[in-house]
Amino acid sequence: METGDPSKNIAKSGLSEQFALMREQNYYAKTFGTVDPSSHYVRKHLIEKYNFAWIIKYYARNTDQFLRLLDVASKDIMVTQVKAVGDYTKDSGKKAGQQSTFFTLYSSLMEAFFPGKYAFLCLLAITFVAVYAVSAYIDFVAGRLFGVVRFFLVLGLMTICVFVPIVSIIGDGDADLAKHLFMVPLSLDFTFIMFISDILNHQLWLTEQEEDGDA
């Protein structure tokens, strides 16, 4: 996916061109004869060579394709309601695959307006980490722990946001991306709530207000 000629790309990486699937074309290419998927030939020339090491090397040689796939993943980041399955049991009387729309306004808005770019996600993560690093430094100098602990919480959440799309693409490709990325919107929403709360409580950078000397 997201490449002009997968046949040549996988051939350069040590796999036969016959194992490439062309987008919007028939499964069986006209150039090659059909083979039994469970045959010894497929096991020797595809399955034994195709592993995580091969995938990592492939994407290292085709970084443009990998970055485009990360953008594809970024478009599914805020999809917290997986569209492939319904929300009701068979005896509920609802149609097969029908989903509940209760409490979905926020996620629908985020899905519609959140930029589907992995670079934006990384920039957002860096911004949150930088903002909370200021309060961590202030609290560390003052001998307080709250800002420091909160910084590592935000750092962990942003690490999830940055690396889960990478792990999902390498591990499962673009299959069921919304399901594999579920921890990303969860981490982002948690950080958004904490960020807004800290602003409203005037403790974004100064976690402990100085007491009035006349008090």
C-alpha positions as CSV (number, residue, x, y, z in Angstrom):
1,M,0.0,0.0,0.0
2,E,1.0,3.6,-0.6
3,T,3.6,2.7,-3.3
4,G,3.6,2.9,-7.0
5,D,5.2,-0.4,-7.8
6,P,5.3,-2.9,-4.9
7,S,6.7,-5.6,-7.2
8,K,10.0,-3.8,-7.8
9,N,10.2,-2.7,-4.1
10,I,9.9,-6.2,-2.7
11,A,12.2,-7.7,-5.3
12,K,14.9,-5.3,-4.2
13,S,14.3,-6.6,-0.6
14,G,14.8,-10.2,-1.5
15,L,11.2,-11.5,-2.2
16,S,9.8,-12.6,-5.5
17,E,7.7,-10.1,-7.4
18,Q,4.9,-12.7,-7.7
19,F,4.0,-12.2,-4.0
20,A,3.2,-8.5,-4.5
21,L,-0.5,-7.4,-4.4
22,M,-1.4,-4.6,-6.8
23,R,-4.0,-2.1,-5.6
24,E,-7.3,-2.3,-7.6
25,Q,-6.1,-5.3,-9.5
26,N,-7.0,-9.0,-9.4
27,Y,-5.3,-11.1,-6.7
28,Y,-3.8,-13.4,-9.3
29,A,-1.5,-11.5,-11.6
30,K,-1.4,-12.4,-15.3
31,T,2.4,-12.6,-15.2
32,F,2.7,-15.5,-12.8
33,G,0.9,-18.8,-12.4
34,T,-1.2,-19.6,-9.3
35,V,0.4,-21.4,-6.4
36,D,-1.1,-23.1,-3.4
37,P,-0.8,-20.8,-0.3
38,S,0.0,-23.7,1.9
39,S,2.6,-25.2,-0.4
40,H,6.3,-25.8,0.3
41,Y,7.2,-23.3,-2.3
42,V,5.3,-20.4,-0.6
43,R,6.7,-21.5,2.8
44,K,10.3,-21.4,1.5
45,H,10.2,-18.3,-0.7
46,L,7.8,-16.1,1.3
47,I,6.9,-17.2,4.8
48,E,10.4,-18.0,5.9
49,K,11.8,-14.7,4.6
50,Y,8.9,-12.4,5.6
51,N,9.3,-11.4,9.3
52,F,9.7,-8.3,11.4
53,A,13.3,-7.9,10.5
54,W,12.4,-8.0,6.8
55,I,9.6,-5.4,7.3
56,I,11.9,-3.0,9.2
57,K,14.6,-3.3,6.5
58,Y,12.0,-2.7,3.8
59,Y,10.6,0.4,5.4
60,A,14.2,1.7,6.1
61,R,14.7,1.5,2.3
62,N,11.3,2.9,1.5
63,T,10.9,5.7,4.0
64,D,8.6,7.7,1.8
65,Q,6.1,4.8,1.8
66,F,6.4,4.4,5.5
67,L,5.7,8.1,6.2
68,R,2.7,7.9,4.0
69,L,1.4,5.0,5.9
70,L,1.9,6.9,9.2
71,D,-0.3,9.6,7.7
72,V,-2.9,7.0,6.9
73,A,-2.7,5.9,10.6
74,S,-2.9,9.5,11.8
75,K,-6.3,9.9,10.0
76,D,-7.7,7.0,12.1
77,I,-6.2,8.2,15.4
78,M,-9.4,9.9,16.7
79,V,-11.7,7.0,15.6
80,T,-12.6,5.6,19.0
81,Q,-15.6,3.8,17.7
82,V,-14.5,1.1,15.4
83,K,-16.8,1.0,12.3
84,A,-16.3,-2.6,11.5
85,V,-18.5,-4.0,14.3
86,G,-21.9,-3.1,15.7
87,D,-22.8,-2.2,19.3
88,Y,-25.9,-4.4,19.8
89,T,-26.5,-8.1,20.4
90,K,-28.4,-10.2,17.9
91,D,-31.5,-10.3,20.1
92,S,-31.7,-6.5,20.6
93,G,-33.8,-6.1,17.4
94,K,-31.2,-3.7,15.9
95,K,-29.8,-4.1,12.4
96,A,-26.6,-6.0,11.9
97,G,-23.6,-3.6,12.4
98,Q,-25.8,-0.8,13.8
99,Q,-23.9,1.4,16.2
100,S,-24.9,3.6,19.1
101,T,-24.5,7.4,18.7
102,F,-24.9,8.2,22.3
103,F,-21.8,10.1,23.8
104,T,-20.1,10.2,20.4
105,L,-20.3,13.9,19.6
106,Y,-16.8,14.7,20.8
107,S,-15.1,11.8,19.1
108,S,-17.0,12.6,15.9
109,L,-15.8,16.2,15.9
110,M,-12.3,15.2,16.7
111,E,-12.3,12.6,13.9
112,A,-13.6,15.3,11.5
113,F,-11.2,18.2,12.4
114,F,-8.1,16.6,13.8
115,P,-5.3,16.9,11.2
116,G,-4.5,13.5,9.7
117,K,-0.7,14.1,9.6
118,Y,1.8,12.2,11.7
119,A,4.1,15.3,11.7
120,F,1.3,17.2,13.5
121,L,1.0,14.5,16.1
122,C,4.7,14.6,16.8
123,L,4.6,18.4,17.0
124,L,1.7,18.2,19.4
125,A,3.6,15.7,21.6
126,I,6.7,17.9,21.6
127,T,4.7,20.9,22.6
128,F,3.0,19.2,25.5
129,V,6.3,17.7,26.8
130,A,8.0,21.1,26.5
131,V,5.2,22.9,28.4
132,Y,5.2,20.5,31.3
133,A,9.0,20.4,31.4
134,V,8.9,24.0,32.6
135,S,6.7,23.2,35.6
136,A,8.9,20.1,36.2
137,Y,12.0,22.3,36.4
138,I,10.4,24.9,38.6
139,D,9.1,22.2,41.0
140,F,12.4,20.4,41.0
141,V,14.3,23.6,42.0
142,A,11.7,24.3,44.7
143,G,11.9,20.8,46.0
144,R,8.4,19.8,45.1
145,L,7.5,16.5,43.4
146,F,4.1,17.2,41.8
147,G,5.3,19.0,38.7
148,V,8.0,16.4,38.2
149,V,5.7,13.4,38.4
150,R,3.1,15.2,36.2
151,F,5.9,15.8,33.6
152,F,6.8,12.1,33.4
153,L,3.0,11.3,33.2
154,V,2.7,13.6,30.1
155,L,6.0,12.2,28.7
156,G,4.6,8.6,28.9
157,L,1.3,9.6,27.3
158,M,3.0,11.4,24.5
159,T,5.4,8.5,24.0
160,I,2.3,6.3,23.4
161,C,1.0,8.8,20.9
162,V,4.2,8.9,18.9
163,F,5.2,5.2,18.9
164,V,1.9,3.3,18.8
165,P,1.3,4.3,15.1
166,I,4.8,3.1,14.2
167,V,4.4,-0.2,16.0
168,S,0.9,-0.7,14.5
169,I,2.1,-0.1,10.9
170,I,5.1,-2.4,11.3
171,G,3.2,-5.1,13.2
172,D,-0.1,-5.2,11.3
173,G,0.0,-2.8,8.4
174,D,-3.2,-0.8,7.7
175,A,-5.5,-3.6,8.9
176,D,-7.9,-2.6,11.7
177,L,-5.9,0.6,12.4
178,A,-8.5,2.3,14.5
179,K,-8.5,-0.7,16.8
180,H,-4.8,-0.8,17.2
181,L,-4.5,2.9,17.7
182,F,-7.1,3.1,20.5
183,M,-4.5,4.0,23.2
184,V,-3.5,7.1,21.2
185,P,-6.9,9.0,21.4
186,L,-7.2,7.9,25.0
187,S,-3.8,9.4,25.8
188,L,-4.5,12.6,23.9
189,D,-7.9,13.1,25.5
190,F,-6.4,12.5,29.0
191,T,-3.7,15.1,28.3
192,F,-6.2,17.6,26.9
193,I,-8.3,17.3,30.0
194,M,-5.3,17.7,32.3
195,F,-4.0,20.7,30.3
196,I,-7.4,22.5,30.4
197,S,-7.7,21.7,34.1
198,D,-4.2,23.1,34.9
199,I,-5.0,26.3,33.0
200,L,-8.3,26.8,34.8
201,N,-6.7,26.1,38.2
202,H,-3.7,28.4,37.4
203,Q,-1.1,25.6,38.0
204,L,0.2,24.9,34.5
205,W,3.7,26.1,35.4
206,L,3.4,27.1,39.0
207,T,1.9,24.1,40.8
208,E,1.9,25.7,44.2
209,Q,0.8,29.3,44.6
210,E,2.9,31.4,47.0
211,E,1.0,32.3,50.1
212,D,0.3,36.0,50.9
213,G,2.8,37.3,53.5
214,D,0.0,39.0,55.4
215,A,-2.1,35.8,55.7
